[in-house]
């Protein structure tokens, strides 16, 4: 059984993106984090309140068990049996009809966690009182116009003490989203930056290897340790044509005992 189930869905609001977290949003986040930090200190000083204390009654009013998926909910095209994968799958199934919106909201949350150490700490620290953590999520999501499914998902994570796994869940949801849209991540690593024409040549070559109808998402990185050549990872396939790997293979052959 899935650890969570779908939630009642409100009409979609405009897609939240990086632009939603501009200067006013940063100021709001700072205020929320100070509030959350103070609440964390108070809760940790209360010896009678264990860190694993249940949510206050206000957040137990709608138990997760009574929420149910719509019959038409669609599972992701790829599966992940881990705990994080089951949560991501549940959210995916609850996002029917608003998949793009939910995906963009999750990406925006991940971006906030990457750019704000305070926010990341607030999300992942188990010692913060659940009601304070939920209040922080609600304040941030309200400003960003986050989809109701995402807001309820975050509340469920707090309720089930799984908020520290949020980043991994977002990564898995992204995998589900890309599979649904026919998007394939293609990571190209070279010893030195590739020129524009070289990038185009690599993209054209990999497009011929990709499944019909797939859209490649190209990502170019550099790693001087490769010495030369390329390492390309497309989906689960890795093509290693780097000079360093060729030298390692040659060294292995030279060191092998003569028959």
C-alpha positions in Angstrom: 0.0 0.0 0.0 1.2 3.5 -0.7 2.2 5.5 2.3 0.0 8.4 1.3 -3.0 8.8 -0.9 -4.4 11.6 -3.1 -6.0 14.7 -1.7 -8.9 16.8 -2.8 -7.7 19.0 -5.7 -8.5 22.7 -6.0 -8.5 24.4 -9.4 -5.1 25.0 -10.7 -3.4 28.4 -10.2 -0.7 30.0 -12.4 2.5 28.0 -12.7 4.9 28.9 -9.9 8.5 29.3 -11.2 11.7 30.9 -10.1 10.3 34.3 -10.8 7.8 33.7 -7.9 10.7 33.9 -5.4 11.9 37.4 -6.0 13.0 40.0 -3.4 9.6 40.2 -1.6 9.5 36.5 -1.4 13.0 36.3 0.0 12.0 38.8 2.7 8.9 36.8 3.5 11.0 33.6 3.7 13.4 35.2 6.1 10.6 36.2 8.4 9.1 32.7 8.3 12.4 31.1 9.0 13.0 33.3 12.0 9.6 32.3 13.3 10.3 28.7 12.7 13.7 28.9 14.3 12.1 30.4 17.5 9.5 27.7 17.5 12.1 25.1 17.2 14.0 26.4 20.2 10.9 26.5 22.3 9.8 23.0 21.4 13.3 21.6 22.1 13.2 23.1 25.6 10.0 21.4 26.4 11.1 18.1 27.9 7.5 16.9 28.1 7.1 17.2 24.4 9.1 14.5 22.6 10.4 15.3 19.1 8.2 12.6 17.7 5.0 14.0 19.2 1.9 13.7 17.0 0.5 16.6 15.1 -1.9 18.9 17.0 -5.6 18.2 16.5 -5.9 20.9 13.9 -3.7 18.8 11.6 -5.3 15.5 12.5 -8.8 16.6 11.5 -8.4 15.1 8.0 -6.5 11.8 8.5 -4.5 10.6 5.5 -6.3 7.3 5.6 -9.6 8.8 4.6 -8.2 10.5 1.5 -8.6 8.3 -1.6 -7.4 8.4 -5.2 -9.8 9.0 -8.1 -10.5 5.9 -10.1 -8.9 7.5 -13.1 -5.6 8.3 -11.4 -2.7 7.2 -13.6 0.5 5.6 -12.3 4.0 6.8 -13.6 5.4 5.0 -16.6 8.4 4.0 -14.5 8.4 2.5 -11.1 10.4 3.1 -7.9 9.8 0.8 -5.0 11.7 2.8 -2.4 9.9 4.7 0.3 10.6 8.0 -1.4 9.4 6.5 -4.7 6.1 5.5 -3.2 5.5 9.0 -1.9 6.4 10.5 -5.3 4.1 8.0 -7.0 1.2 9.0 -4.8 1.7 12.6 -5.6 2.0 11.9 -9.3 -1.3 10.0 -9.2 -2.9 12.9 -7.3 -1.7 15.4 -10.0 -4.0 14.2 -12.8 -4.8 17.1 -15.1 -2.3 19.5 -13.5 1.0 17.6 -13.9 2.9 20.6 -15.3 1.7 22.9 -12.5 2.6 20.4 -9.8 6.0 19.7 -11.4 6.9 23.4 -11.6 5.8 24.0 -8.0 8.1 21.1 -6.8 11.0 22.5 -8.9 10.5 25.9 -7.3 10.6 24.3 -3.8 13.8 22.5 -4.6 15.3 25.7 -5.9 14.4 27.4 -2.6 16.1 24.6 -0.7 19.2 25.0 -2.8 19.4 28.8 -2.4 18.4 29.1 1.2 20.3 27.1 3.8 17.8 28.3 6.4 14.8 26.9 4.5 16.5 23.6 3.8 17.4 23.3 7.5 13.8 24.1 8.5 12.5 21.4 6.2 14.9 18.7 7.2 15.3 19.3 11.0 13.1 16.9 12.9 13.2 19.0 16.1 11.0 21.7 14.8 7.4 21.5 16.0 5.1 20.1 13.3 2.6 23.0 13.5 5.4 25.5 13.1 6.8 23.6 10.1 3.4 23.4 8.5 2.8 27.1 9.1 6.0 27.9 7.3 5.1 25.7 4.3 1.6 27.3 4.1 3.0 30.8 4.2 5.5 30.1 1.5 3.1 28.2 -0.7 0.4 30.9 -0.3 2.8 33.5 -1.6 3.9 31.3 -4.5 0.4 30.2 -5.5 1.4 26.6 -5.1 -1.0 23.9 -6.1 -3.2 22.5 -3.4 -2.0 18.9 -4.0 1.6 20.0 -3.2 0.6 21.9 -0.1 -1.3 18.8 1.2 1.6 16.6 0.2 3.9 18.7 2.3 1.5 18.5 5.3 1.5 14.7 4.9 5.3 14.6 4.9 5.3 16.5 8.2 2.6 14.4 9.7 4.5 11.2 8.8 7.9 12.6 9.7 9.2 12.3 6.2 9.9 16.0 5.4 13.7 15.3 5.4 13.2 13.1 2.3 11.6 15.9 0.3 14.5 16.6 -2.0 14.8 13.0 -3.1 11.0 12.8 -3.6 11.1 15.8 -5.9 14.0 14.2 -7.9 12.0 11.1 -8.4 8.8 13.0 -9.3 10.9 14.8 -11.9 11.9 11.4 -13.3 8.3 10.4 -13.5 7.4 13.7 -15.2 10.1 13.4 -17.8 9.1 9.8 -18.6 5.4 10.9 -19.0 6.4 13.7 -21.3 9.0 11.7 -23.3 11.9 13.8 -22.0 15.3 12.1 -21.7 18.1 13.7 -19.8 21.4 13.5 -21.7 24.5 14.5 -19.6 27.6 15.2 -21.6 30.9 15.5 -19.8 34.1 16.6 -21.6 37.6 17.6 -20.5 37.2 21.2 -21.8 34.0 23.1 -22.7 32.5 22.1 -26.1 31.9 24.8 -28.7 28.4 25.4 -30.1 28.9 23.3 -33.2 30.4 20.5 -31.2 27.4 20.5 -28.8 25.1 20.3 -31.8 27.0 17.4 -33.3 26.7 15.5 -30.0 23.0 16.3 -29.7 22.3 15.1 -33.2 24.3 11.9 -32.7 22.5 11.1 -29.4 19.1 11.9 -30.9 19.7 9.1 -33.4 20.2 6.7 -30.4 17.2 7.9 -28.5 13.7 6.3 -28.8 11.4 7.6 -31.4 9.5 10.6 -30.2 11.8 11.3 -27.3 13.0 14.8 -26.6 16.5 15.2 -25.3 17.3 17.5 -22.4 21.0 18.3 -23.0 23.3 19.0 -20.0 27.0 19.8 -20.7 29.7 19.6 -18.0 33.4 19.6 -17.8 35.9 17.4 -16.0 39.6 17.9 -16.7 40.4 14.5 -15.3 38.9 12.9 -18.5 42.0 14.3 -20.4 40.0 14.2 -23.6 37.0 12.6 -25.3 33.5 12.4 -23.9 31.4 10.6 -21.4 27.7 10.6 -22.2 24.9 9.4 -20.0 21.5 9.2 -21.7 18.9 7.8 -19.4 20.4 4.6 -18.0 22.9 4.2 -20.8 26.5 5.4 -20.3 28.9 5.8 -23.3 32.5 6.4 -22.1 34.9 7.5 -24.8 37.2 9.5 -22.6 41.0 9.4 -22.9 41.4 8.5 -19.2 39.2 5.4 -19.6 41.1 4.3 -22.7 44.4 4.7 -20.8 43.0 2.6 -17.9 42.0 -0.1 -20.3 45.4 0.0 -22.0 47.2 -0.2 -18.6 45.0 -3.2 -17.6 46.0 -5.0 -20.8 49.7 -4.2 -20.4 49.6 -5.5 -16.8 47.7 -8.6 -17.6 49.8 -11.8 -17.3 51.0 -13.2 -20.6 49.2 -16.5 -21.5 
